């Protein structure tokens, strides 16, 4: 796991109409290897596709 700290600059308008340069610290980002993927059967994928297709079709249903 690697933790990094960075700074960022922002130049932009404020409420008084003046542009000001502001520097702030970004949050520490923890980087790690993602969790292993779940494995789905072909039948599960087909059922999920059909469910999503039905939902999308009902949203855009033309009367």
ChimeraX attribute file (.defattr): number of C-alpha atoms within 10 A of each C-alpha:
attribute: neighborCount
match mode: 1-to-1
recipient: residues
	/A:1	7
	/A:2	8
	/A:3	10
	/A:4	10
	/A:5	10
	/A:6	10
	/A:7	9
	/A:8	9
	/A:9	11
	/A:10	11
	/A:11	10
	/A:12	11
	/A:13	11
	/A:14	9
	/A:15	6
	/A:16	6
	/A:17	8
	/A:18	8
	/A:19	12
	/A:20	11
	/A:21	9
	/A:22	10
	/A:23	11
	/A:24	10
	/A:25	10
	/A:26	12
	/A:27	11
	/A:28	11
	/A:29	12
	/A:30	10
	/A:31	10
	/A:32	9
	/A:33	6
	/A:34	6
	/A:35	6
	/A:36	6
	/A:37	6
	/A:38	5
	/A:39	7
	/A:40	9
	/A:41	7
	/A:42	9
	/A:43	9
	/A:44	11
	/A:45	11
	/A:46	11
	/A:47	11
	/A:48	12
	/A:49	12
	/A:50	12
	/A:51	12
	/A:52	11
	/A:53	12
	/A:54	11
	/A:55	12
	/A:56	11
	/A:57	11
	/A:58	10
	/A:59	9
	/A:60	8
	/A:61	8
	/A:62	6
	/A:63	3
